[in-house]
Protein backbone atom coordinates (compact mmCIF):
# COMPACT_ATOMS: atom_id res chain seq x y z
CA UNK A 1 0.00 0.00 0.00
CA UNK A 2 1.39 3.40 -1.02
CA UNK A 3 2.35 5.84 1.70
CA UNK A 4 0.00 8.83 1.74
CA UNK A 5 1.56 12.02 0.45
CA UNK A 6 2.32 14.60 3.15
CA UNK A 7 0.84 17.14 0.77
CA UNK A 8 -2.55 15.41 0.84
CA UNK A 9 -4.42 13.19 -1.57
CA UNK A 10 -5.20 16.08 -3.88
CA UNK A 11 -3.46 18.38 -6.32
CA UNK A 12 -2.50 21.47 -4.34
CA UNK A 13 -2.73 24.65 -6.37
CA UNK A 14 -2.97 28.40 -6.16
CA UNK A 15 -5.82 29.55 -3.91
CA UNK A 16 -5.50 26.61 -1.51
CA UNK A 17 -5.30 27.53 2.14
CA UNK A 18 -4.73 25.65 5.38
CA UNK A 19 -6.69 28.24 7.33
CA UNK A 20 -9.62 27.98 4.96
CA UNK A 21 -9.26 24.18 4.85
CA UNK A 22 -9.20 24.44 1.08
CA UNK A 23 -7.04 21.99 -0.77
CA UNK A 24 -7.12 21.01 -4.40
CA UNK A 25 -9.52 23.86 -5.01
CA UNK A 26 -12.24 22.53 -2.69
CA UNK A 27 -13.16 23.16 0.91
CA UNK A 28 -12.69 19.96 2.87
CA UNK A 29 -13.78 19.19 6.42
CA UNK A 30 -10.69 17.25 7.45
CA UNK A 31 -7.90 18.91 9.37
CA UNK A 32 -4.46 19.33 7.85
CA UNK A 33 -1.54 21.61 7.11
CA UNK A 34 -0.86 20.45 3.59
CA UNK A 35 0.12 23.82 2.18
CA UNK A 36 2.41 24.52 5.12
CA UNK A 37 4.00 21.11 4.70
CA UNK A 38 4.52 21.82 1.01
CA UNK A 39 6.09 25.20 1.73
CA UNK A 40 8.43 23.69 4.33
CA UNK A 41 9.45 20.99 1.85
CA UNK A 42 10.22 23.55 -0.85
CA UNK A 43 12.39 25.52 1.54
CA UNK A 44 14.12 22.32 2.66
CA UNK A 45 15.25 21.64 -0.91
CA UNK A 46 16.44 25.26 -1.17
CA UNK A 47 13.77 26.66 -3.40
CA UNK A 48 13.34 30.36 -2.60
CA UNK A 49 10.15 31.06 -0.68
CA UNK A 50 9.98 34.01 1.64
CA UNK A 51 6.94 33.15 3.76
CA UNK A 52 5.63 29.89 5.20
CA UNK A 53 2.04 30.78 6.01
CA UNK A 54 -0.15 27.95 4.76
CA UNK A 55 -1.49 30.10 1.94
CA UNK A 56 -0.88 28.88 -1.62
CA UNK A 57 -0.42 32.28 -3.19
CA UNK A 58 1.65 33.49 -6.15
CA UNK A 59 4.92 33.07 -4.23
CA UNK A 60 4.23 29.42 -3.50
CA UNK A 61 3.07 28.85 -7.05
CA UNK A 62 6.32 30.35 -8.33
CA UNK A 63 8.31 28.17 -5.93
CA UNK A 64 6.53 25.04 -7.17
CA UNK A 65 7.32 26.07 -10.75
CA UNK A 66 10.97 26.54 -9.84
CA UNK A 67 11.09 23.08 -8.34
CA UNK A 68 9.38 21.61 -11.41
CA UNK A 69 11.91 23.40 -13.62
CA UNK A 70 14.76 21.85 -11.64
CA UNK A 71 13.19 18.42 -12.11
CA UNK A 72 13.15 18.58 -15.86
CA UNK A 73 15.79 21.11 -16.93
CA UNK A 74 18.94 19.37 -15.72
CA UNK A 75 20.11 16.42 -13.62
CA UNK A 76 22.22 18.29 -11.07
CA UNK A 77 21.34 18.18 -7.37
CA UNK A 78 23.25 19.41 -4.37
CA UNK A 79 23.96 16.82 -1.71
CA UNK A 80 25.66 18.16 1.40
CA UNK A 81 28.43 20.35 -0.03
CA UNK A 82 28.83 18.34 -3.21
CA UNK A 83 27.02 18.00 -6.49
CA UNK A 84 25.47 14.78 -7.70
CA UNK A 85 23.86 13.74 -10.94
CA UNK A 86 20.34 12.44 -10.57
CA UNK A 87 19.88 9.44 -12.82
CA UNK A 88 16.11 9.61 -12.79
CA UNK A 89 14.74 11.24 -15.93
CA UNK A 90 11.62 13.21 -15.29
CA UNK A 91 9.35 14.91 -17.75
CA UNK A 92 7.35 17.44 -15.84
CA UNK A 93 5.08 20.30 -16.83
CA UNK A 94 6.12 23.57 -15.19
CA UNK A 95 2.64 24.66 -14.18
CA UNK A 96 2.82 25.44 -10.46
CA UNK A 97 0.37 22.70 -9.50
CA UNK A 98 1.44 19.93 -7.14
CA UNK A 99 0.44 16.96 -9.26
CA UNK A 100 1.26 13.43 -8.16
CA UNK A 101 4.68 13.39 -9.84
CA UNK A 102 5.67 16.75 -8.38
CA UNK A 103 4.60 15.54 -4.95
CA UNK A 104 6.44 12.24 -5.21
CA UNK A 105 9.59 13.92 -6.56
CA UNK A 106 9.57 16.46 -3.76
CA UNK A 107 9.29 13.64 -1.26
CA UNK A 108 12.15 11.82 -2.98
CA UNK A 109 14.35 14.91 -2.85
CA UNK A 110 13.64 15.20 0.86
CA UNK A 111 14.49 11.54 1.38
CA UNK A 112 17.72 11.89 -0.60
CA UNK A 113 18.63 15.19 1.08
CA UNK A 114 18.83 16.85 -2.33
CA UNK A 115 18.86 20.61 -2.74
CA UNK A 116 18.27 22.68 -5.83
CA UNK A 117 20.98 24.15 -8.02
CA UNK A 118 21.48 25.53 -11.53
CA UNK A 119 23.00 23.96 -14.60
CA UNK A 120 26.35 25.72 -14.79
CA UNK A 121 29.24 23.49 -15.80
CA UNK A 122 32.94 24.01 -16.35
CA UNK A 123 34.68 23.08 -19.59
CA UNK A 124 38.44 22.71 -19.64
CA UNK A 125 39.49 24.94 -22.52
CA UNK A 126 42.90 23.25 -22.61
CA UNK A 127 41.11 20.23 -24.05
CA UNK A 128 39.60 22.23 -26.90
CA UNK A 129 41.89 22.02 -29.91
CA UNK A 130 40.51 25.00 -31.78
CA UNK A 131 39.39 27.30 -28.99
CA UNK A 132 41.34 29.17 -26.34
CA UNK A 133 40.66 31.84 -23.78
CA UNK A 134 41.93 35.27 -24.77
CA UNK A 135 44.07 37.67 -22.75
CA UNK A 136 40.97 39.66 -21.80
CA UNK A 137 39.00 36.64 -20.65
CA UNK A 138 38.05 37.00 -16.99
CA UNK A 139 38.23 33.79 -15.04
CA UNK A 140 35.25 33.63 -12.69
CA UNK A 141 36.07 34.20 -9.06
CA UNK A 142 34.68 30.98 -7.64
CA UNK A 143 36.04 28.12 -5.56
CA UNK A 144 35.43 25.54 -8.30
CA UNK A 145 36.81 27.48 -11.23
CA UNK A 146 40.39 27.04 -12.48
CA UNK A 147 42.35 29.20 -14.87
CA UNK A 148 41.47 27.33 -18.05
CA UNK A 149 37.83 26.77 -17.16
CA UNK A 150 35.08 28.18 -19.31
CA UNK A 151 31.76 28.31 -17.45
CA UNK A 152 28.54 27.89 -19.39
CA UNK A 153 25.11 26.38 -18.84
CA UNK A 154 25.08 22.65 -19.38
CA UNK A 155 22.25 23.15 -21.85
CA UNK A 156 24.50 25.38 -23.95
CA UNK A 157 27.76 23.43 -23.64
CA UNK A 158 27.13 22.12 -27.15
CA UNK A 159 27.62 25.66 -28.42
CA UNK A 160 31.24 25.46 -27.25
CA UNK A 161 31.90 21.94 -28.45
CA UNK A 162 30.24 22.49 -31.81
CA UNK A 163 32.10 25.75 -32.35
CA UNK A 164 35.35 24.00 -31.50
CA UNK A 165 34.66 21.17 -33.94
CA UNK A 166 33.53 23.45 -36.75
CA UNK A 167 36.50 25.75 -36.22
CA UNK A 168 38.77 22.78 -36.77
CA UNK A 169 36.94 21.85 -39.94
CA UNK A 170 37.36 25.41 -41.22
CA UNK A 171 41.01 25.65 -40.12
CA UNK A 172 40.43 28.66 -37.89
CA UNK A 173 40.97 29.27 -34.19
CA UNK A 174 38.44 30.76 -31.77
CA UNK A 175 39.62 33.10 -29.05
CA UNK A 176 37.06 33.44 -26.28
CA UNK A 177 36.48 36.77 -24.60
CA UNK A 178 33.60 35.71 -22.39
CA UNK A 179 31.02 33.03 -21.68
CA UNK A 180 28.90 33.12 -18.48
CA UNK A 181 28.59 36.58 -16.99
CA UNK A 182 28.01 37.40 -13.33
CA UNK A 183 25.17 39.79 -12.73
CA UNK A 184 26.83 41.71 -10.03
CA UNK A 185 28.22 44.97 -11.26
CA UNK A 186 26.60 47.57 -9.03
CA UNK A 187 25.04 50.32 -11.08
CA UNK A 188 26.55 52.94 -8.82
CA UNK A 189 30.01 51.68 -9.68
CA UNK A 190 29.30 51.14 -13.34
CA UNK A 191 30.10 53.61 -16.06
CA UNK A 192 26.95 52.62 -17.91
CA UNK A 193 23.96 50.65 -16.72
CA UNK A 194 24.50 46.91 -17.28
CA UNK A 195 21.91 44.90 -19.19
CA UNK A 196 20.02 42.50 -16.96
CA UNK A 197 18.55 40.03 -19.43
CA UNK A 198 21.50 38.97 -21.52
CA UNK A 199 21.99 35.37 -22.64
CA UNK A 200 25.43 35.62 -21.00
CA UNK A 201 23.75 35.94 -17.61
CA UNK A 202 22.32 32.43 -17.87
CA UNK A 203 25.38 30.89 -19.53
CA UNK A 204 23.89 30.59 -23.00
CA UNK A 205 26.27 32.88 -24.89
CA UNK A 206 29.91 33.30 -25.82
CA UNK A 207 31.88 36.20 -27.25
CA UNK A 208 34.82 35.23 -29.41
CA UNK A 209 37.04 36.30 -32.26
CA UNK A 210 37.62 34.02 -35.21
CA UNK A 211 41.35 34.00 -35.94
CA UNK A 212 42.21 32.92 -39.46
CA UNK A 213 45.96 32.72 -39.90
CA UNK A 214 47.21 36.12 -38.74
CA UNK A 215 43.83 37.77 -39.29
CA UNK A 216 41.68 38.49 -36.29
CA UNK A 217 38.14 38.79 -37.54
CA UNK A 218 36.85 41.48 -35.23
CA UNK A 219 33.90 43.89 -35.16
CA UNK A 220 35.54 46.36 -37.50
CA UNK A 221 36.63 43.64 -39.89
CA UNK A 222 33.00 42.59 -40.25
CA UNK A 223 31.74 46.17 -40.43
CA UNK A 224 34.07 46.75 -43.37
CA UNK A 225 33.13 43.46 -45.02
CA UNK A 226 36.74 42.27 -44.82
CA UNK A 227 36.13 39.05 -42.89
CA UNK A 228 37.97 35.98 -44.13
CA UNK A 229 36.31 33.06 -45.89
CA UNK A 230 37.12 30.87 -42.91
CA UNK A 231 35.14 33.17 -40.63
CA UNK A 232 32.24 33.39 -43.05
CA UNK A 233 32.09 29.62 -43.39
CA UNK A 234 32.31 28.97 -39.65
CA UNK A 235 29.51 31.42 -38.95
CA UNK A 236 27.39 29.74 -41.59
CA UNK A 237 28.09 26.36 -40.00
CA UNK A 238 27.06 27.55 -36.55
CA UNK A 239 23.89 29.18 -37.83
CA UNK A 240 23.01 25.99 -39.67
CA UNK A 241 23.54 24.12 -36.39
CA UNK A 242 20.86 26.32 -34.83
CA UNK A 243 22.84 28.96 -32.98
CA UNK A 244 22.26 32.68 -33.18
CA UNK A 245 25.03 34.95 -34.45
CA UNK A 246 25.19 38.51 -33.15
CA UNK A 247 26.21 39.78 -36.58
CA UNK A 248 22.57 39.32 -37.59
CA UNK A 249 21.28 41.60 -34.83
CA UNK A 250 19.89 45.01 -35.78
CA UNK A 251 22.83 46.41 -33.79
CA UNK A 252 25.48 43.95 -34.96
CA UNK A 253 27.51 42.13 -32.31
CA UNK A 254 29.77 39.98 -34.44
CA UNK A 255 31.78 38.31 -31.63
CA UNK A 256 28.54 37.04 -30.05
CA UNK A 257 26.98 33.60 -30.47
CA UNK A 258 24.21 32.19 -28.34
CA UNK A 259 21.64 29.49 -27.80
CA UNK A 260 18.75 31.75 -27.03
CA UNK A 261 16.19 31.37 -24.30
CA UNK A 262 13.30 33.83 -24.35
CA UNK A 263 14.50 36.46 -21.86
CA UNK A 264 10.95 37.06 -20.66
CA UNK A 265 10.02 33.41 -20.15
CA UNK A 266 9.93 31.42 -16.90
CA UNK A 267 12.79 29.19 -18.03
CA UNK A 268 15.07 32.20 -18.44
CA UNK A 269 14.05 33.61 -15.07
CA UNK A 270 14.57 30.34 -13.23
CA UNK A 271 17.90 29.62 -14.89
CA UNK A 272 19.03 33.17 -14.17
CA UNK A 273 18.19 32.77 -10.50
CA UNK A 274 19.80 29.37 -9.98
CA UNK A 275 22.92 30.00 -12.08
CA UNK A 276 23.61 33.39 -10.57
CA UNK A 277 23.01 31.95 -7.08
CA UNK A 278 25.63 29.30 -7.84
CA UNK A 279 28.18 32.10 -8.08
CA UNK A 280 27.03 34.32 -5.24
CA UNK A 281 26.73 31.39 -2.81
CA UNK A 282 29.85 29.66 -4.14
CA UNK A 283 27.94 26.47 -4.85
CA UNK A 284 29.82 23.71 -6.68
CA UNK A 285 30.14 23.76 -10.47
CA UNK A 286 30.87 20.37 -12.03
CA UNK A 287 33.52 19.78 -14.68
CA UNK A 288 31.79 18.51 -17.79
CA UNK A 289 33.50 15.76 -19.71
CA UNK A 290 34.36 16.84 -23.23
CA UNK A 291 34.71 13.31 -24.60
CA UNK B 1 21.26 56.44 -40.11
CA UNK B 2 21.97 59.64 -42.09
CA UNK B 3 19.21 61.39 -40.17
CA UNK B 4 20.66 60.20 -36.91
CA UNK B 5 24.10 61.47 -37.82
CA UNK B 6 22.62 64.79 -38.77
CA UNK B 7 20.88 65.00 -35.43
CA UNK B 8 24.08 64.14 -33.62
CA UNK B 9 25.95 66.77 -35.60
CA UNK B 10 23.27 69.31 -34.72
CA UNK B 11 23.41 68.31 -31.08
CA UNK B 12 27.14 68.67 -31.00
CA UNK B 13 26.90 72.07 -32.65
CA UNK B 14 24.46 73.18 -29.95
CA UNK B 15 26.77 71.81 -27.33
CA UNK B 16 29.68 73.65 -28.81
CA UNK B 17 27.70 76.83 -28.77
CA UNK B 18 26.73 76.34 -25.16
CA UNK B 19 30.29 75.55 -24.18
CA UNK B 20 31.54 78.71 -25.81
CA UNK B 21 29.39 80.66 -23.39
CA UNK B 22 30.13 78.65 -20.26
CA UNK B 23 33.12 78.60 -18.00
CA UNK B 24 34.63 75.36 -19.10
CA UNK B 25 38.12 75.81 -17.75
CA UNK B 26 37.34 74.12 -14.44
CA UNK B 27 35.15 71.28 -15.58
CA UNK B 28 35.68 67.72 -14.30
CA UNK B 29 36.87 66.90 -17.80
CA UNK B 30 39.44 69.68 -17.80
CA UNK B 31 40.58 68.72 -14.32
CA UNK B 32 41.08 65.11 -15.33
CA UNK B 33 43.02 66.29 -18.39
CA UNK B 34 45.20 68.59 -16.32
CA UNK B 35 45.85 65.82 -13.84
CA UNK B 36 47.25 63.72 -16.67
CA UNK B 37 44.52 61.14 -16.49
CA UNK B 38 43.51 59.05 -19.45
CA UNK B 39 39.95 60.04 -20.30
CA UNK B 40 37.24 57.80 -21.69
CA UNK B 41 34.08 59.42 -23.03
CA UNK B 42 31.13 57.27 -24.09
CA UNK B 43 28.86 58.98 -26.58
CA UNK B 44 25.07 58.54 -26.60
CA UNK B 45 25.18 55.22 -24.79
CA UNK B 46 21.46 54.70 -24.19
CA UNK B 47 20.86 51.69 -21.89
CA UNK B 48 18.87 48.73 -23.13
CA UNK B 49 17.91 45.83 -20.90
CA UNK B 50 17.65 43.01 -23.42
CA UNK B 51 19.82 44.17 -26.31
CA UNK B 52 22.77 41.78 -26.40
CA UNK B 53 24.93 44.30 -28.21
CA UNK B 54 24.34 46.90 -25.53
CA UNK B 55 24.85 44.24 -22.87
CA UNK B 56 28.24 43.29 -24.25
CA UNK B 57 29.24 46.92 -24.73
CA UNK B 58 28.26 47.76 -21.15
CA UNK B 59 30.00 44.73 -19.72
CA UNK B 60 33.37 45.34 -21.37
CA UNK B 61 33.28 49.07 -20.60
CA UNK B 62 32.36 48.54 -16.96
CA UNK B 63 34.90 45.76 -16.61
CA UNK B 64 37.61 48.01 -17.98
CA UNK B 65 36.53 50.89 -15.76
CA UNK B 66 36.58 48.64 -12.72
CA UNK B 67 40.11 47.46 -13.40
CA UNK B 68 41.75 50.47 -15.07
CA UNK B 69 42.77 52.23 -11.88
CA UNK B 70 42.71 55.81 -10.64
CA UNK B 71 44.67 57.18 -13.58
CA UNK B 72 41.61 56.82 -15.75
CA UNK B 73 38.51 59.00 -15.73
CA UNK B 74 35.19 58.16 -17.35
CA UNK B 75 32.51 60.45 -18.72
CA UNK B 76 29.27 60.09 -20.63
CA UNK B 77 28.36 62.50 -23.39
CA UNK B 78 24.77 62.91 -24.52
CA UNK B 79 24.93 64.81 -27.77
CA UNK B 80 21.29 65.83 -27.44
CA UNK B 81 21.83 67.57 -24.11
CA UNK B 82 23.91 70.57 -23.28
CA UNK B 83 26.39 69.57 -20.63
CA UNK B 84 28.97 72.22 -19.78
CA UNK B 85 30.86 69.66 -17.70
CA UNK B 86 31.91 67.84 -20.85
CA UNK B 87 32.97 70.56 -23.30
CA UNK B 88 33.88 68.55 -26.37
CA UNK B 89 33.60 69.62 -29.97
CA UNK B 90 33.56 66.51 -32.12
CA UNK B 91 34.50 67.14 -35.71
CA UNK B 92 34.45 63.45 -36.56
CA UNK B 93 31.58 61.06 -37.17
CA UNK B 94 30.60 59.43 -33.90
CA UNK B 95 27.59 57.12 -34.07
CA UNK B 96 25.81 56.17 -30.82
CA UNK B 97 27.89 54.14 -28.35
CA UNK B 98 31.15 55.48 -29.77
CA UNK B 99 33.99 55.76 -27.29
CA UNK B 100 36.56 58.57 -27.26
CA UNK B 101 39.93 58.18 -25.57
CA UNK B 102 42.05 61.24 -24.89
CA UNK B 103 45.04 62.03 -22.71
CA UNK B 104 47.24 65.08 -22.36
CA UNK B 105 50.76 64.67 -23.69
CA UNK B 106 49.99 61.84 -26.08
CA UNK B 107 50.45 62.38 -29.82
CA UNK B 108 46.84 61.48 -30.54
CA UNK B 109 43.57 60.33 -29.10
CA UNK B 110 41.41 57.50 -30.31
CA UNK B 111 37.80 57.22 -31.34
CA UNK B 112 36.09 53.89 -31.67
CA UNK B 113 33.07 54.57 -33.90
CA UNK B 114 30.36 52.43 -32.32
CA UNK B 115 30.11 50.04 -29.40
CA UNK B 116 33.33 48.37 -28.30
CA UNK B 117 32.54 44.66 -28.16
CA UNK B 118 36.03 43.29 -27.65
CA UNK B 119 38.26 43.83 -24.60
CA UNK B 120 41.31 43.94 -26.88
CA UNK B 121 40.32 47.46 -27.92
CA UNK B 122 40.69 48.71 -24.34
CA UNK B 123 43.90 46.73 -23.97
CA UNK B 124 45.34 48.43 -27.06
CA UNK B 125 44.48 51.95 -25.91
CA UNK B 126 45.65 51.32 -22.37
CA UNK B 127 49.02 50.06 -23.59
CA UNK B 128 49.40 53.04 -25.92
CA UNK B 129 48.49 55.60 -23.27
CA UNK B 130 50.66 53.97 -20.63
CA UNK B 131 53.64 53.56 -22.97
CA UNK B 132 53.65 49.79 -22.82
CA UNK B 133 54.59 47.39 -25.57
CA UNK B 134 51.72 46.55 -27.91
CA UNK B 135 51.66 42.99 -29.26
CA UNK B 136 51.45 42.89 -33.05
CA UNK B 137 47.98 41.34 -33.17
CA UNK B 138 46.48 44.09 -31.01
CA UNK B 139 47.00 46.66 -33.76
CA UNK B 140 44.09 44.98 -35.52
CA UNK B 141 41.88 46.26 -32.70
CA UNK B 142 43.18 49.83 -32.68
CA UNK B 143 40.51 52.54 -32.86
CA UNK B 144 40.74 55.47 -35.28
CA UNK B 145 43.38 58.01 -34.38
CA UNK B 146 42.02 61.48 -33.73
CA UNK B 147 43.63 64.84 -33.15
CA UNK B 148 42.81 66.47 -29.83
CA UNK B 149 43.36 70.11 -28.99
CA UNK B 150 42.33 71.81 -25.81
CA UNK B 151 41.64 75.51 -25.96
CA UNK B 152 43.31 76.69 -22.76
CA UNK B 153 41.20 79.81 -22.64
CA UNK B 154 37.77 78.28 -23.08
CA UNK B 155 38.53 74.77 -21.89
CA UNK B 156 36.92 73.39 -25.03
CA UNK B 157 38.28 70.11 -26.36
CA UNK B 158 38.34 69.98 -30.14
CA UNK B 159 38.50 66.52 -31.65
CA UNK B 160 39.31 66.19 -35.33
CA UNK B 161 40.30 63.61 -37.89
CA UNK B 162 43.81 62.18 -37.83
CA UNK B 163 46.71 62.53 -35.41
Interface residues (C-beta under 8 A of the other chain):
Chain A: X134 X135 X136 X138 X177 X178 X181 X185 X189 X190 X191 X192 X193 X194 X195 X196 X197 X198 X199 X200 X205 X207 X209 X214 X215 X216 X218 X219 X220 X221 X223 X246 X249 X251 X252 X253 X254 X255 X256 X258 X263
Chain B: X40 X42 X45 X47 X48 X49 X50 X51 X52 X53 X54 X55 X56 X57 X58 X59 X60 X61 X62 X63 X65 X66 X74 X76 X114 X115 X116 X117 X118 X119 X120 X122 X123 X137 X140 X141
